[in-house]
């Protein structure tokens, strides 16, 4: 059994650091500390928790460059994108510092009682299992509302971003959060399963693959634990005849190629009406050619390597299997260890892996359809339900189709993205529950009915 984790820089394949996994005794102590802290933390005022959020924002602001470099070293994202990720976490702190008091205030309900209302009470210690692709943002969008609601949190981060996971714990400590409010554990899958079964863990949240989601939900279900699952996506990017390509081409390319395509909400299926198809394909290819791969620590680099060679190997197979079914490679499809060249595919059919599976990397399958009706029909034919984006000058047309798409998000003339102010989550194989906004802070609370007669 391996008792350590090595983090490796995917750009140069150099080992960054080796970490020892926590022992069973360590995990028990961490869990007991979090549970004990909860009963004190829940008694702190919302105003005090919000003051700590502002401290956290300041600490991240002070350490932005150092934290961004850690992201880039561990998972390969270009440094400018890593800086943007930390900056987004800062805005999240500001959002909940401003709004948490209102979100958690008792909601008065008029009944025959003298007084009746909903009280939003914290649940206890919440376990979070988080991915590597946005190693700070994914964690913070769980932790900030969860802690501000009065819970404590334990993080099991992806092994390849172990340094980021430990850095997040230190951020909360530097901001003045009491010990046990937020803890990072270094543990394997077996230890996590035992934690979920432990009575001191009150709920579980996972951002990850569909396979991992089913496993976590199964274990949590046996133990009657609340879960929030944000799983994979296969987002459609619909481009209609009247799309303003002059205005939105940069956005469309970024929707696929940002973070080297390693995003659950990236555009993964381009569905383009035939009248605009040739122009779209030409412009898309030109924009992709402008991406600059290189050392992700350099500001001029706009396109990084994938986080692991295994991920590039998977993409290669998905492309090869699709080409065997008739897909055409227009550009790209070259791999060098963890680097995978931006790739454009045409002659796409619905039975191809690049259409029906999630492709977690810089692959752009572009499907030609006859008209708007067919575009939306094809877009809805997916097991996943995270988000859809539509590009068109006819806002009314796009609005007419809102109810035909079952996804958790629907963006018109913008790439699908998470925003502190809006609920984020999916349907179908993309999971359930919501993060961010008022809905996110209410996921891990007891919505308690209070009924009073004087």
N, C-alpha and C positions, 0 to 999 in steps of 0.2 A: 504493500500500500504506500502511495506517495504522500509524504507528510509536508510537502512544501509546494510553493507556486513560484515559477520564474516568469517575470515580465520581460518581453522581448520587443525591441524597436522594429516594427515591420518594414521600415525603409532600408535599414542597413543590417537587419537580422542580428544585432548585437544584444546580448543579455543586459537588461537594465539593473535588475535586482532580484534576489531570491528571498521569499518570505516563508516563514514557518506557519503551518496551519495551527489554529487554536486547538487545544486538547479538549476532551469532553468536560474536564474540570473548568477550563477557561470559559467554555460556552455556558456552562451552568452559572458561573459567577456573573458573566455579562448579562444573562437573562434575569437573574435574581436582582441585580443592580437596577436594571431597567424597570422591573416590576415595582421594586421598592420606591424608585424615583417617581413613578407614575402617581402614587397616592399623595405625594407632596406637590408635584407639578400641576396636577389637575386643580389644585387650590389657588394657584397663582392667578392673578387677574388677566383678562385679555389685554389690557393696556400694558402690563408688564411684558407679556409675550410679544406684543407688537414692538415694544422698545428694543427687545432683543433681536427682532427681525431687522431693524434699522442698523443695529450693531453688525449683524451678519452681512448686510449689504456693504457696509463700510469696509469690513475685513476683506471681502471678495474684491472690492474696488482697489484696495491697497495692494493685494496680491495677484491681480489679474494676469500680469505677464508670467509670473512663476507658475500659476495654475494652468494657464494656456499651454505653456511649454511641456508640462507634465502630460496633458492630454495628447499633444502632438507626438511626444516620444513614445507613449504607450500604445496608441492606436492609429497613428499615422495621418491624422487630419491636418491639412495646411494650417499654419499658425494663425492666419487671419480669421479662419473659421473657428478655431479654438478660442480666440479672444472674443469673438461674437457670442460664443456659447456662454462664457462667463458673464458677459454683459447682460445676456438675456436672464440669467439667474438673478442678477441684481435687480432687474425690473420686477421679477417675481416677488422678491422680498418687499419691494415698495408697494406692489399691488395689495398683498395681504396685510401689510402694516396699515394701509389706508382703509381696507374694507372688512377685515376679519371681525371687528366689533359688531358691525351691522349683520354680517352673515351668520353669526352665532348668537345673536340676540333672541330672546324668547319671542315666539310668534304667537300673538294673541289670536284666539279663535272664539267667535261669539257662539255660545250655546246657552242652554237653560241654566247652566251653572252660574254662581256668582262671579267666578273667574275660571277660565280654561285657556290653556296655551300649550305650545310644543316647546320643550326644553331640549337643547342640543348638548348632550353630555358625552365626553370622551369615553372610548371603550377600554383602553389599557395599552399594552405593548403591541405594536403592529410590526410584522416582519415584511421587509421589502426585498425582492429578488430582482436585480436590475442588470441591464445590458451594457455593452461596451461602446456603442456607436455614438451616444451623446452622454459621456460618463458623468458629467456634472448635472446637466439639465434634466435628464431622466430621473435622477435621484432627488434633486431639489424640488421638482414639481410634485413629487410625493411627500417629501419630508416637511417642506415649509407649511403647507396647509394642515398636515397631520399633527405636527407638533404644536402649531398655533391653536388647534382645536383642543389641546390638552392631553394628547396621547404621548407616549414615548415610542421611539422607533429603533429597530435593529435592521441594518443593511447587510445583505449578502450580495456583494458586487461580482461582476464577471471577473474571472481570474486574470485576464490579460490587462485589466485596468485596476489591479490591486492598489497601486500607488494612489490613484485617484480616490478610491474608496476610503483609504486611511486619511488622505488629505481632507476629505469632507468632514470626517469625524473631528479633526483638529480645527477646522473652520468653526464648527459649532462651539467647541471649547473656547477658542479665542474670542468668540462673540459674547461669551459669558453665560452660555447655557449650562445648567448644572450637570455634573457627571451622571451619565445614565439616560439623559434625554435622547441622545443620538449615539448609537454605537455601531461600529463596523466589525463584522466577524469574518474571519478567514476560515472557510469550511467547505467540505465536499458535499455531494448530493445526499449521501446517507445522513449526515449530520443535520442538513436542512430539513429532511423528512421528519426526523425526530423532533426538531424544533417546532414544526407545524403541529405535531401531535401533542406538544406540551401545553398544559392548561394555561400557562402564563402568557402564551401567544393568543391574542384575541381575534386577529384577522391577518390576512396575507394579501399582498399585492405583487403582481409580476408583470414586468414588461419583457417580452421575449418571444420565442417561437410558439407555434400552435402546439407542437409536441410537448414542450415544457409546460404550457398552459394546461393541457389536459392532465398531465401528471400532478401538477400542483393542485388543481381543482379536485382531482380524485382524492388526494390525501386530505385536503381541507374539508371536503364533503364528508368523509368518514368521521371527521372530528367536529362537524357542524360549525365550521369557521367561515366567516364572511370572506369573500375574495373579490378583488378587482383585477381583471386580466386585460392587458393591452398587448395584443398579439400581432401577428404578421399582417401585411397588407398587400394588395395588388391593384393599387389605385389606377383608375383610368384617367387619361388626359384627353378630353374630347375637343377636337378642333373643327369648328364648323366653317362653312363656305365664307362667311363674312368676318372671320377672326382678323383682328388687327395685328398682323405679324410684325409690322414695323415697331409697334409699341410693346408687344408682349413676347417676342422671340427669346430675349434674354431670360425672362421669367420661366418660359417653357423649358429651355435647356437646363436652367438651374434646378427646376423641379425634378429632373432625373439625375443630374451629375453632381449636385452638391454633396459633399462628404463622400465622394466617389460612389454615389448611388446607394450608400449604406444607411438607408432610412426606411422605416416601416411606411412612412407616408409619401415616399417618393413617387413620381409618375412612373408607372411600370408598364402600362399598356397605352400606346398612343393610337387613338382612333380618329382618323382624319377623313373628312368627306372628299369625294373624288375631285370636285371642282377646284379645291385648293391644295390637293395632295402633292403635286409635283413641285409647286412653289415652296410648300412647307418642307418637303424632303431636302430640297436644295439649300434652303436657309438653315435648317437644323444641322446639316452636315457642315456647313461653313462655320457655324458657331462652335460646334464641337471641336473642330480643327484648331480653334483659338485657345483651347484649354492647355495650360502649361504644366506638365509634370516635372517634378524635381524634388530637391530637398524640402520637405514640408516645413522646416524651420525658417526658410527664406520667404519673405513677404511676397515675392513675385510668383511663387508657386500657387497655382489655382486648382491643382488636381493631384491628390495623393494616392498612395498605394492602399490596397485593402488591408484590413487589420490582421489577417492571417493568410498564409498560402492556401490553407484548406478552403477558404472562401472563394479564392480565385479558381481553384480546381473545380469546385461545384459549378461556378458560372460557365466554365469551359464545357463541361458535360451538358449543361442545359442548352447551350448553343449548338453543340454537335448533334444532340438528339433532335433539335428543332430543324437544323439543316437537313438531316436525314428525312424529315417529313416535308421538305420543300422550301424552307426558309432560305433567303438569300442574304449573305453578309455584304453590306454596302461598304462598310469601313470598320477597321478595328479587328477584334478577335485575336489579339496577340497577348500572350502572358509571359511574364518574367518573374517567377517566384510569387510574391504577394501583389505585384503590380499587374493590373489588367487594363488594357487599352480601352478607352471609350468605344463602344461598338453599336452600330446601327444595323438593324435587320428589317427586311421587307418580305413581301409575299407570306404574310402571317395568317395562320388559320387557328381556330379555337382549340384544336387538339394538341397544339405545340406546347412544350414546357415553358417557353418564354412568354406564352399568353396565359396559361392556366395556373402556373406555379408562381410563387414569389421569387423574384430574382433580386438578390441582395448585392447589387453592384451596378456598374455603369453600362447596362445593356438597355438599348432603346428599340423595342420591337414596334414598328409602325405599320398599322393595318389600314388599308383603304376600304371605305364603305360608301354606299351610294348617296345617302342623304341623312338628314338630322334624325329621322325616326329610326333608321337602322343603327346609327351611331349610339343612341341611348339604349337600344335593345342589346347591342353587343356589350356595352359598358356594364350593364346590369348582370351579365352572365358570368358571375364569379362566385366562388365559395367565400371570398373575403368581403368585408364590408367596412373598411376604415374610412376611405374618402374618395371623392370624385372631383375633378376640376373641369370646367368648361370654358372655352375661349370663343367669344362671339360678340358682335356689336348689338345683337338683339337680346337685351336683358329679359324682355318679356318671354321670348322663346325658351331661354334657359330656366326661367322661373316656372314655366308650364311643366317642366319635367322634374321638378324637385321631388315630388311624391313618388316618382317612378324609380328612384334610386334609394336603396335601403341602407346606404352607408351612414356612418356617424357624422360625416362632414361633407359639405357640398360648397365648393368655392367657384365663383364666377369671375373670370379674368384675374385669377390669382392662383398661385400654387397652394396646395393644402399645407397648412402649418398649424402648430400649436400656439396658442395665445393665452396669456394669463387670465384674460377677461372672459374667455369663452370655454365651454365644456369640451373636453377632448376624449374620444374613445370610439369604439367600433361596434359592429354587429357581426352575426354569423361567425365564421372562423377567425375573425379579428378580435373576438373577445367581448367583454361586457364591463359595465361600470364606466365612470367618468372621472377624469382628472381635471384640475384647474377650475377656475371660476367659483361661484357659490356651490355648484354641484360637487366639485372636487373636495371641498372642505367638509361637505356633509356625508361623504362616503364612509368615513370611519368615526361616526358618532351614533349614539343611541338617541333616536328621535322620540323622546319620551312625552307621552300625553300626561298632562297635569290637569286635574278636574277638582275645583274647590267650591264647596258650598259653605257659606258662613252661617 
